[in-house]
Each structure stands twice: as C-alpha cells, then as structure tokens.
Amino acid sequence: MRGPVLATVCCRGGSKGVPGKNLRPLLDRPLLAWTLDCARACAAVDHLLVSTDDERIAAAAEACGVPVPFRRPAELATDAAPKLPVIRHAADWLERERGVRAAIVVDLDVTVPLRAPEDVAAVVAALQDEAAAWDAVITVYAPERNPYFNMVEMGERGARVVKRPETPLFRRQDAPQVWSASPAAFGFRREFLAATDYVYDGRVGLVEMPRARALDIDSEDDFLYAEFLMRRTRGAA
C-alpha cells in the first residue's frame, strides 16, 4: 500500500510523573526536539504534525522549525483521553485543511528520544507490505522479564507466575518469546485508525528495535539514563 505518510507527535502540557516532561532539557535541548529531529530525518515521512494543547510546547516546536497550525481540543487533552482519537484528530485535520488523506499514520512518542529514523521507516515499510496486511505495526524490544517465567502477581494462594504454562518452566530459554512494547513508533493504516480507539483490535505487526533506542522516559532516573546513552552513542560532550 502506497500513499502519503503522516507522522504525528502528540504531547500535552500536563505530566504527572515528571512535570513539564515534554520540554524538559535533555543535553540542553527540549525533549520534544529529539523526536522532531527524527521525524524530519526519516525519508519515509511525508507530513509531520504536532498535536498539543499547550502554547509553550507549540512555541518550542516552532522554534525547531515545525509549524503547529492547530491546537488539540480540550476533550482530547485530559489524563483519561485515549491516544488513538488524538492521532485521528490530527489525520482528519490534514485531510480537511490540506486536502491530504494519509494512507499511513505513524505516531512518535516524545518520551523515546533515542529512536532512529530507520525505526520509523521500518514501521512504515511493514504497513506497506500488502502480503502482511497489518492494520497496525508497533515497535518492540526484547524484555528483561517474561510473564511465563519471572513475572509474578498475587493470587488467592499468594504469588504466582502471571501466565502459568501447562508444564512448569525451569529455564528462561524455554519460555515462549515475548516482547515489551515501546511507544517509539506506532503505525496505523488510515482505515483502521478511523474505525477504532484500541490498537489491539486489529492485526498488529511488530518491528523489533534495540532496547537502548527504545528507552521510554517516565521518571527522573530515565532522564539520567537517556542522557548517559546519548553521551555514549552520539559522542555528546
């Protein structure tokens, strides 16, 4: 499937885990800037839209050279608002105001600053594969824990493995393969995005990426680790 590819970067003004996270400096640049750089460096992306309700975030995006032509409606800017309607709103705006109906929409979360353009391109390529016919494709990485082996929950009789296999497993290598989802890049066919608010309603493909590039910043410690990785991998002073 070929056609225009829209990249969305959705970032609200509020953040409970790390206040002001989207504009928090990372190596002296706003966190937002790293994702915008990645989107613009990806040859697979034809259009880029930032969806925000916050004037400071809009100003920061525009300072990076990315115009922000609309503000996100208040009902899509609450803690409880699901993500897909926000992405759909941006895609609808592009179609209504610019006359461009994206065939594929890929959302890049601001909190994954180490993703590479090739990670985004791989998601787009997977969605363009007519033989696979995925409705959505998400980025994943190999996790350090496996729910069949060393992730537990409390049951009526105490702790138990989250997903109990028919035969007890004594080696991690014998557990079914699982992945951790990373919000580095979630891609959607336009028709699927128009029809659902839940990504796993459809046929979902996976694009695996290195764990370091998949780092999702959600705490102060994550910021420190991201800075360490950036200094090591990008040669930052």
C-alpha positions as CSV (number, residue, x, y, z in Angstrom):
1,M,0.0,0.0,0.0
2,R,1.5,3.3,-1.1
3,G,0.3,6.8,-0.4
4,P,1.1,9.8,1.9
5,V,2.7,9.0,5.3
6,L,1.8,11.3,8.2
7,A,3.9,11.4,11.3
8,T,2.2,12.7,14.5
9,V,3.9,13.9,17.6
10,C,1.3,14.2,20.4
11,C,2.3,16.0,23.6
12,R,0.0,17.5,26.3
13,G,1.1,20.3,28.6
14,G,0.5,18.2,31.7
15,S,2.7,15.4,33.0
16,K,2.3,13.8,36.5
17,G,5.3,11.6,36.5
18,V,7.8,14.2,35.5
19,P,6.3,17.8,35.5
20,G,6.9,19.6,32.2
21,K,8.5,16.5,30.8
22,N,8.0,17.3,27.1
23,L,10.0,20.5,27.4
24,R,12.5,19.2,29.9
25,P,16.1,19.8,28.7
26,L,17.9,16.7,27.6
27,L,21.5,17.6,26.7
28,D,20.5,21.2,26.7
29,R,17.6,20.7,24.2
30,P,13.9,20.2,24.9
31,L,12.9,16.5,25.0
32,L,10.5,17.3,22.2
33,A,13.3,18.4,19.8
34,W,14.8,14.9,19.6
35,T,11.6,13.4,18.3
36,L,11.0,16.2,15.8
37,D,14.6,15.8,14.5
38,C,14.0,12.0,14.0
39,A,10.7,12.6,12.1
40,R,12.2,15.1,9.8
41,A,15.2,12.9,9.1
42,C,13.1,9.9,8.1
43,A,12.7,9.8,4.3
44,A,9.5,7.6,4.7
45,V,7.6,10.5,6.3
46,D,5.8,13.0,4.0
47,H,4.0,15.2,6.5
48,L,4.6,16.0,10.2
49,L,2.1,17.4,12.7
50,V,2.5,18.3,16.3
51,S,-0.7,17.9,18.4
52,T,-0.7,19.9,21.6
53,D,-3.0,21.9,23.8
54,D,0.0,23.8,25.3
55,E,1.3,27.2,23.9
56,R,4.8,26.6,25.3
57,I,5.0,23.2,23.5
58,A,3.7,24.8,20.3
59,A,6.3,27.6,20.6
60,A,9.1,25.0,21.2
61,A,8.1,23.0,18.2
62,E,8.0,26.1,16.0
63,A,11.5,27.1,17.4
64,C,12.6,23.7,16.0
65,G,11.2,24.7,12.6
66,V,8.0,22.7,12.8
67,P,4.8,24.8,12.5
68,V,1.9,23.9,14.8
69,P,-1.2,25.0,12.8
70,F,-3.9,23.9,15.3
71,R,-4.4,23.2,19.0
72,R,-5.8,20.0,20.3
73,P,-9.4,20.2,21.6
74,A,-9.7,20.2,25.4
75,E,-11.7,16.9,25.4
76,L,-8.6,15.2,23.9
77,A,-6.1,16.8,26.3
78,T,-7.2,15.1,29.6
79,D,-5.4,12.4,31.5
80,A,-8.2,10.0,30.6
81,A,-8.3,10.7,26.8
82,P,-7.1,7.7,24.8
83,K,-4.3,8.2,22.3
84,L,-5.8,7.0,19.1
85,P,-8.6,9.6,18.9
86,V,-5.8,12.3,19.3
87,I,-3.9,10.8,16.4
88,R,-7.1,10.5,14.3
89,H,-7.9,14.2,15.0
90,A,-4.5,15.2,13.5
91,A,-5.0,13.0,10.5
92,D,-8.5,14.4,10.0
93,W,-7.2,17.9,10.2
94,L,-4.6,17.2,7.5
95,E,-7.3,15.8,5.2
96,R,-9.8,18.6,5.9
97,E,-7.5,21.6,5.9
98,R,-4.7,20.5,3.5
99,G,-6.6,18.0,1.3
100,V,-4.1,15.2,2.1
101,R,-5.5,11.8,3.1
102,A,-2.7,9.9,4.6
103,A,-2.5,6.2,3.8
104,I,-0.4,5.6,6.8
105,V,-0.2,7.4,10.1
106,V,2.7,6.8,12.4
107,D,2.8,8.3,15.9
108,L,6.1,9.1,17.6
109,D,6.0,9.5,21.3
110,V,8.1,12.4,22.7
111,T,9.4,10.2,25.5
112,V,11.5,8.0,23.3
113,P,14.4,10.4,22.3
114,L,16.9,7.7,21.1
115,R,14.7,6.2,18.4
116,A,16.4,6.3,14.9
117,P,14.8,7.3,11.6
118,E,15.3,3.7,10.5
119,D,13.0,2.5,13.3
120,V,10.2,4.7,11.9
121,A,10.9,3.7,8.3
122,A,10.7,0.0,9.3
123,V,7.2,0.5,10.7
124,V,6.1,2.3,7.6
125,A,7.6,-0.4,5.4
126,A,5.8,-3.1,7.4
127,L,2.5,-1.4,6.9
128,Q,3.2,-1.0,3.2
129,D,3.6,-4.8,2.8
130,E,0.4,-5.9,1.1
131,A,1.2,-9.6,1.8
132,A,1.3,-9.0,5.6
133,A,-1.8,-6.7,5.5
134,W,-1.2,-5.4,9.0
135,D,-3.8,-2.9,10.4
136,A,-1.2,-1.5,12.8
137,V,2.5,-2.0,13.5
138,I,4.3,-1.3,16.7
139,T,7.9,-1.1,17.9
140,V,9.0,-3.6,20.5
141,Y,12.2,-4.8,22.2
142,A,13.4,-7.9,24.0
143,P,12.4,-7.6,27.6
144,E,14.4,-8.5,30.7
145,R,11.3,-10.2,32.3
146,N,9.0,-12.9,30.9
147,P,5.4,-13.3,32.2
148,Y,5.7,-17.1,31.7
149,F,8.8,-17.3,33.8
150,N,9.8,-14.5,36.2
151,M,6.9,-12.0,36.3
152,V,4.5,-12.7,39.2
153,E,1.2,-11.5,40.5
154,M,-0.7,-12.1,43.7
155,G,-3.4,-14.8,43.6
156,E,-5.7,-16.3,46.2
157,R,-2.9,-18.6,47.5
158,G,-0.1,-16.0,47.1
159,A,2.4,-15.1,44.4
160,R,2.2,-16.9,41.1
161,V,3.6,-16.6,37.6
162,V,1.5,-14.1,35.5
163,K,1.0,-16.6,32.7
164,R,1.2,-20.1,34.1
165,P,2.3,-22.6,31.4
166,E,0.8,-26.1,31.3
167,T,4.2,-27.5,32.3
168,P,6.3,-25.6,34.8
169,L,9.4,-23.9,33.3
170,F,12.8,-24.0,35.0
171,R,14.8,-22.1,32.4
172,R,14.1,-18.7,30.9
173,Q,15.1,-20.1,27.5
174,D,12.2,-22.5,27.5
175,A,9.6,-19.7,27.9
176,P,7.5,-18.5,24.9
177,Q,9.0,-15.5,23.3
178,V,7.5,-12.2,24.4
179,W,8.3,-8.5,23.7
180,S,7.9,-5.2,25.5
181,A,6.1,-2.6,23.5
182,S,7.8,0.8,23.1
183,P,6.0,3.9,22.0
184,A,8.9,4.8,19.7
185,A,6.6,4.3,16.7
186,F,3.1,3.1,16.5
187,G,1.8,3.0,12.9
188,F,-1.7,2.6,11.5
189,R,-3.4,2.2,8.2
190,R,-5.7,5.1,7.8
191,E,-8.9,3.0,7.5
192,F,-8.1,1.1,10.7
193,L,-7.3,4.3,12.6
194,A,-10.7,5.7,11.6
195,A,-12.5,2.7,13.0
196,T,-11.1,2.0,16.4
197,D,-9.8,3.5,19.6
198,Y,-7.7,0.4,20.6
199,V,-4.7,-0.7,18.7
200,Y,-5.0,-4.4,19.5
201,D,-8.5,-4.6,17.9
202,G,-6.7,-5.2,14.6
203,R,-4.0,-7.3,13.1
204,V,-0.9,-5.9,14.7
205,G,2.7,-6.5,13.4
206,L,5.9,-6.0,15.3
207,V,9.1,-4.2,14.5
208,E,11.9,-5.1,16.9
209,M,14.4,-2.4,17.8
210,P,17.4,-2.3,20.2
211,R,16.4,-1.9,23.8
212,A,18.6,1.3,24.3
213,R,16.9,3.1,21.4
214,A,13.5,2.0,22.8
215,L,14.1,3.7,26.2
216,D,10.8,5.4,27.3
217,I,11.3,8.3,29.7
218,D,8.9,8.2,32.5
219,S,10.9,9.1,35.6
220,E,13.8,11.2,36.8
221,D,16.1,8.2,36.6
222,D,15.0,7.6,33.0
223,F,16.2,11.1,32.1
224,L,19.6,10.4,33.6
225,Y,19.9,7.1,31.8
226,A,18.8,8.7,28.5
227,E,21.5,11.4,28.9
228,F,24.1,8.7,29.6
229,L,23.1,6.8,26.5
230,M,23.1,9.8,24.3
231,R,26.6,10.9,25.5
232,R,27.9,7.4,24.9
233,T,26.3,6.7,21.5
234,R,26.3,10.2,20.0
235,G,29.6,11.4,21.3
236,A,28.0,14.4,23.1
237,A,30.2,16.4,25.3
